[in-house]
C-alpha cells in the first residue's frame, strides 16, 4: 500500500531524503523480483535466501511507516521501527555467515524470545572494537526510546524529568536535522538488508550485478547528502556558540575546526544552567580570559 503524504507537511530540507528512501525501497522491490527471476533460471535456492525475502518484505513495511512517522514529527515512534530494522538486519547478517544459522532460525520454537540475543549478534558480527561500540551505542539510543527508559530523556519522552523538574524542548518540532538523522538511519538499514540478501543470492550464482550497482549508487548519494548536511549543521553550531563555550584561547580547538566533545560539554552546560544559577562551564582545556 502506498501512502501519499500531503505536500504541505513535508519540510523542503527533508524532501531529498524522502526521495532517496523511496528510491531505496524501489531498488528493494527490484532485488526481490530479480531473486525470483534468477531462481527460476538457475533452479537453485536455499533457506537463507527465503529468510532474506521474508525480512525484506517486512523491511519494506517498516520503512514505509518510518517515513510517514518522521514526516509527521513522531520520531520516537519511528525509532521503535528503526530498532526493528536493526534487529532484522543483524539476524540476516548472522544467517548469511553460515547455512546452519538459517536452519536454527527456521526451527526456532520459543515464543518469548528470538533465536539469538542482540548482544550475541553484535559480538559475532563486529570483531573490530570501534565498530562494535558504534553499533551498540546506536542500538542503545533507539532501545531507550522503545522501552520508555527515563535515562533516554527527550529521546524517550516529549518532556524530560531532570533534577525533579520538567524540561521541555521547545525546538523539538522544528528539529529538521534530527529528522535527517532518522531518515539516514532508515536508509542505512534498507541498504544493509538489501546488500546482505544480494550476498546470499550471489553465493548461489545469481546474476545480481545490475541491481547491486544501482543500490550502491543511491547509497553513496545518501551518504554524501548526509555528510553535507552534518557539516552544515556543525558549522551553524560553531557560528552560533557564545563564549566562554568556545574560547579564542582554547588550545583544544584549532581555528576553523570544532571539537565534537566540546559541543557535548556545551550541551551539558546549557542543561545545568536551567537548574543551577551558578553553573560553570567545565573543560580541562578551557582557559578563562584575564
C-alpha positions in Angstrom: 0.0 0.0 0.0 1.4 3.4 -1.0 0.5 6.3 1.3 0.6 9.8 -0.3 2.0 12.4 2.2 0.4 15.9 1.8 3.0 18.3 0.3 2.3 20.9 3.0 3.5 18.5 5.7 6.9 18.0 4.0 9.9 20.1 5.1 11.7 21.1 2.0 15.0 20.2 3.6 13.7 16.6 4.1 12.2 16.1 0.6 15.5 14.9 -0.9 15.8 12.3 1.9 12.2 11.1 1.3 13.1 10.7 -2.4 16.3 8.7 -1.6 14.4 6.4 0.9 11.7 5.8 -1.7 14.4 5.0 -4.3 16.0 2.5 -1.9 12.5 1.0 -1.5 12.1 0.8 -5.2 15.5 -1.0 -5.5 14.5 -3.4 -2.7 11.5 -4.4 -4.8 13.8 -4.8 -7.8 16.0 -7.1 -5.7 13.0 -9.3 -4.8 11.9 -9.5 -8.4 15.4 -10.3 -9.6 15.8 -13.0 -6.9 12.6 -14.7 -8.1 13.6 -14.4 -11.7 17.1 -15.8 -11.1 15.7 -18.7 -9.0 13.6 -19.8 -12.0 16.5 -19.5 -14.3 19.1 -21.3 -12.2 16.6 -23.5 -10.4 18.7 -23.4 -7.2 17.9 -21.8 -3.8 18.5 -22.3 -0.1 16.7 -21.4 3.2 18.8 -18.3 3.9 17.5 -16.8 0.7 13.9 -17.5 1.7 14.6 -15.7 5.0 16.2 -12.8 3.2 13.0 -12.4 1.1 10.8 -12.6 4.2 12.9 -10.0 6.1 13.0 -7.7 3.0 9.2 -7.7 2.8 8.9 -6.8 6.4 11.6 -4.1 6.0 9.6 -2.5 3.2 6.6 -2.3 5.5 8.7 -0.8 8.3 10.4 1.7 6.1 7.1 3.0 4.7 5.8 3.5 8.2 9.0 5.1 9.4 8.9 7.6 6.5 5.3 8.6 7.4 6.1 8.9 11.1 9.2 11.1 10.7 7.3 13.4 8.3 4.5 13.8 10.9 7.2 14.6 13.5 6.7 11.4 15.5 10.3 10.4 15.7 10.1 8.4 18.9 7.5 6.1 17.3 9.8 5.9 14.2 12.7 4.9 16.4 10.8 1.8 17.6 10.5 0.6 14.0 14.1 1.6 13.3 15.1 -0.8 16.2 13.0 -3.5 14.5 15.0 -2.9 11.3 18.3 -3.1 13.1 17.4 -6.4 14.8 16.2 -8.0 11.5 19.4 -6.8 9.8 21.5 -8.4 12.5 19.6 -11.7 12.2 20.0 -11.7 8.4 23.8 -10.8 8.6 24.3 -13.7 11.0 22.3 -16.1 8.8 24.4 -15.1 5.8 27.6 -16.3 7.6 26.6 -20.0 7.8 23.7 -22.0 6.3 23.2 -23.8 9.6 22.1 -20.4 11.1 19.2 -20.4 8.7 18.1 -23.8 10.0 18.3 -22.5 13.5 16.1 -19.5 12.6 13.6 -21.7 10.9 13.5 -24.3 13.7 13.1 -21.7 16.4 10.2 -22.7 18.7 10.3 -20.3 21.7 7.6 -17.7 21.7 9.1 -15.4 24.4 12.5 -14.9 22.8 14.2 -14.7 19.4 16.8 -17.3 18.2 19.7 -15.1 19.3 20.2 -12.3 21.7 21.2 -9.0 20.2 24.3 -8.8 22.3 25.4 -12.2 20.9 24.8 -11.0 17.3 26.8 -7.8 17.9 29.8 -9.7 19.2 29.6 -12.3 16.4 29.3 -9.8 13.6 31.6 -6.9 14.7 35.1 -8.0 15.7 36.5 -4.5 15.5 36.0 -2.8 18.8 35.3 0.6 17.4 32.6 -0.8 15.1 31.1 -2.8 17.9 31.0 0.3 20.2 29.3 2.4 17.4 26.7 -0.3 16.7 25.9 -0.9 20.3 25.6 2.8 21.1 23.2 3.4 18.2 21.1 0.4 19.2 21.0 1.6 22.9 19.6 5.0 21.9 16.7 3.6 19.9 16.2 0.9 22.6 15.8 3.6 25.3 13.1 5.2 23.2 11.3 1.9 22.6 11.2 1.0 26.3 10.5 4.5 27.5 13.6 4.4 29.6 13.8 7.6 31.7 17.5 7.8 31.1 16.7 8.4 27.4 15.4 11.9 28.4 13.8 13.8 25.5 14.6 10.8 23.1 12.2 8.7 25.2 9.6 11.3 26.2 8.4 14.7 24.8 9.0 16.1 28.3 12.1 15.2 30.3 12.2 14.9 34.1 15.6 16.3 35.2 16.6 17.1 38.8 12.9 16.5 39.7 11.8 19.3 37.3 10.2 19.2 33.9 12.3 20.1 30.9 10.5 20.8 27.6 12.4 21.0 24.3 10.7 23.9 22.6 12.8 23.5 19.4 11.9 19.8 19.0 9.0 20.2 16.5 11.3 22.2 14.2 14.4 20.0 14.6 15.0 19.3 10.9 18.4 17.8 11.4 17.1 15.2 13.9 14.6 14.1 11.3 17.5 13.9 8.8 19.4 11.6 11.1 16.4 9.3 11.4 15.9 9.3 7.6 19.6 8.4 7.2 19.4 5.6 9.7 16.4 4.2 7.8 18.2 4.4 4.5 21.3 2.7 6.0 19.2 -0.2 7.3 17.4 -0.7 4.0 20.8 -0.7 2.2 22.3 -3.3 4.6 19.3 -5.7 4.4 19.3 -5.4 0.6 23.1 -5.8 0.5 23.0 -9.0 2.7 20.2 -10.5 0.6 22.3 -9.9 -2.5 25.3 -11.5 -1.0 23.3 -14.7 -0.3 21.9 -14.6 -3.9 25.4 -14.3 -5.3 26.6 -17.3 -3.3 24.0 -19.3 -5.4 25.4 -17.9 -8.6 22.6 -15.5 -9.3 23.4 -12.6 -11.6 22.6 -9.6 -9.4 25.3 -7.1 -10.6 23.0 -4.6 -12.2 20.7 -4.2 -9.3 23.7 -4.2 -6.9 25.3 -1.4 -8.8 22.0 0.7 -8.6 21.9 0.0 -4.8 25.5 1.2 -4.3 25.0 4.4 -6.4 21.9 5.5 -4.4 23.5 4.6 -1.1 26.6 6.7 -1.9 24.3 9.6 -2.8 22.6 9.2 0.6 26.0 9.2 2.4 27.1 12.3 0.5 23.8 14.1 1.3 24.1 13.3 5.0 27.8 14.3 5.2 27.0 17.6 3.6 24.1 18.3 6.0 26.0 17.2 9.0 28.9 19.5 8.2 26.4 22.4 7.6 24.8 21.7 11.0 28.1 21.7 12.8 29.2 24.9 11.1 25.9 26.5 12.1 26.5 25.5 15.7 30.1 26.8 15.5 29.0 30.3 14.4 26.2 30.5 17.0 28.0 29.4 20.1 28.9 32.2 22.5 31.9 32.5 24.7 33.1 31.0 27.1 31.9 27.8 25.4 34.2 28.4 22.5 37.1 30.5 23.8 39.7 32.1 21.4 42.4 30.8 23.8 41.2 27.2 23.7 44.2 25.0 22.8 42.0 22.0 22.1 40.2 23.5 19.0 42.3 24.6 16.1 41.0 27.6 14.1 38.3 26.7 11.6 37.6 23.4 13.4 35.1 22.3 16.1 35.8 19.5 18.6 32.7 17.3 19.0 33.3 16.5 22.7 33.4 20.3 23.3 29.9 20.6 21.8 28.7 17.8 24.1 30.2 19.6 27.1 28.3 22.7 26.0 25.1 20.8 25.8 25.6 19.6 29.4 26.4 23.1 30.4 23.2 24.6 28.9 21.2 21.9 30.8 22.9 22.8 34.1 22.1 26.5 33.5 18.4 25.7 33.6 18.6 24.4 37.2 21.7 26.0 38.6 22.2 29.8 38.6 25.9 29.4 39.3 26.6 26.7 36.8 30.2 26.6 35.5 31.4 25.5 32.1 33.9 22.8 32.8 36.6 21.8 30.4 40.2 20.8 31.2 41.4 22.7 28.1 39.4 25.8 28.8 41.3 29.0 29.8 39.4 31.9 31.4 40.2 35.3 29.8 42.2 37.6 32.0 
